[in-house]
């Protein structure tokens, strides 16, 4: 399902083959509209390195038990780890910081962005 002009729901499927839960699509659409589409306009195509994770996959990769990559109703918020064609992770981080994203983390080759309601930075 097309979420926004440049992002499709399949891009956020768990790496173990679990598909994006229908209940998460609205929030991923908002994440794309508010943060990933603007990021793409500034730095070119955006690759999703991790979107939704099944509980099994999250445990396998050592993800946090309360990760925003997980579907944990009734909590609101979803996450994506992304990299862009142009720029560096520090550039992407700074740009997303300017968009007042909820959760934002810097890693070696990618950034984590999530739509949690209370700001968190790492």
C-alpha positions as CSV (number, residue, x, y, z in Angstrom):
1,X,0.0,0.0,0.0
2,X,1.4,3.4,-1.0
3,X,1.8,5.6,2.1
4,X,3.1,8.7,0.5
5,X,4.5,9.5,-3.0
6,X,7.9,7.9,-2.3
7,X,7.2,5.3,0.5
8,X,5.3,2.1,0.4
9,X,4.2,0.0,3.3
10,X,6.3,-3.0,2.2
11,X,9.4,-1.0,2.9
12,X,8.6,-1.1,6.6
13,X,8.0,-4.9,6.8
14,X,10.0,-6.8,9.4
15,X,13.2,-8.4,8.1
16,X,11.9,-11.8,9.2
17,X,9.0,-11.6,6.7
18,X,6.3,-10.3,9.1
19,X,4.3,-7.7,7.2
20,X,3.5,-4.3,8.6
21,X,0.4,-4.6,10.8
22,X,-2.6,-2.8,9.3
23,X,-3.0,-1.0,12.6
24,X,0.4,0.7,12.1
25,X,-0.1,2.0,8.6
26,X,-1.7,5.3,9.6
27,X,1.2,6.1,12.0
28,X,3.8,5.1,9.3
29,X,2.0,7.3,6.8
30,X,2.3,10.3,9.3
31,X,6.0,9.5,9.9
32,X,6.6,9.6,6.1
33,X,4.6,12.8,5.6
34,X,6.1,14.7,8.5
35,X,9.7,13.5,8.5
36,X,10.8,11.1,5.7
37,X,9.4,13.0,2.7
38,X,11.1,16.3,3.8
39,X,14.3,14.3,4.5
40,X,14.1,12.9,1.0
41,X,13.6,16.4,-0.5
42,X,16.7,17.6,1.2
43,X,19.0,14.6,0.9
44,X,17.7,12.5,-2.0
45,X,16.2,9.0,-1.8
46,X,15.8,7.5,1.6
47,X,16.4,3.8,2.3
48,X,14.6,2.2,5.2
49,X,17.1,-0.1,6.9
50,X,14.6,-1.1,9.7
51,X,10.9,-0.3,10.1
52,X,8.4,-2.4,11.9
53,X,10.0,-5.4,13.7
54,X,8.2,-8.5,14.8
55,X,8.9,-9.3,18.5
56,X,11.0,-12.3,17.3
57,X,13.1,-10.1,15.0
58,X,13.5,-7.4,17.6
59,X,14.8,-9.9,20.1
60,X,17.1,-11.4,17.5
61,X,18.7,-8.0,16.7
62,X,19.0,-7.1,20.4
63,X,16.3,-4.3,20.1
64,X,14.9,-2.7,23.2
65,X,11.9,-4.4,24.7
66,X,9.8,-1.2,24.4
67,X,11.2,-0.2,20.9
68,X,9.1,2.0,18.8
69,X,9.8,-0.5,16.0
70,X,7.4,-2.8,17.8
71,X,3.6,-2.7,17.7
72,X,2.7,-2.3,21.3
73,X,-0.9,-1.0,21.5
74,X,-2.3,1.2,22.9
75,X,1.0,3.1,22.8
76,X,1.3,5.6,19.9
77,X,4.4,6.0,17.8
78,X,6.4,4.1,15.2
79,X,10.1,4.0,14.2
80,X,12.4,3.7,11.2
81,X,16.1,3.5,10.8
82,X,17.1,5.3,7.6
83,X,19.9,6.4,5.4
84,X,19.9,8.9,2.6
85,X,21.7,9.0,-0.7
86,X,23.4,12.3,0.0
87,X,24.9,13.7,3.1
88,X,26.1,12.2,6.4
89,X,24.2,10.8,9.4
90,X,25.1,14.0,11.3
91,X,23.5,16.1,8.5
92,X,20.3,13.9,8.5
93,X,20.2,14.1,12.3
94,X,20.4,17.9,12.4
95,X,17.8,18.2,9.7
96,X,15.3,16.0,11.5
97,X,16.1,17.8,14.8
98,X,14.8,20.9,13.1
99,X,11.6,19.2,12.3
100,X,11.0,18.5,16.0
101,X,10.8,14.7,15.6
102,X,9.9,12.7,18.7
103,X,12.7,10.2,19.0
104,X,16.0,10.7,17.2
105,X,19.2,8.6,17.4
106,X,22.5,8.9,15.6
107,X,24.4,5.7,14.6
108,X,27.4,5.1,12.4
109,X,25.7,4.8,9.0
110,X,22.1,5.7,9.7
111,X,19.7,7.6,12.0
112,X,16.7,6.4,14.0
113,X,13.6,8.5,13.7
114,X,10.4,7.8,15.6
115,X,7.1,9.5,16.3
116,X,6.9,9.2,20.1
117,X,5.1,11.9,21.9
118,X,7.8,13.0,24.3
119,X,11.2,14.0,22.8
120,X,14.2,11.7,23.2
121,X,17.7,12.1,21.8
122,X,20.7,9.8,21.6
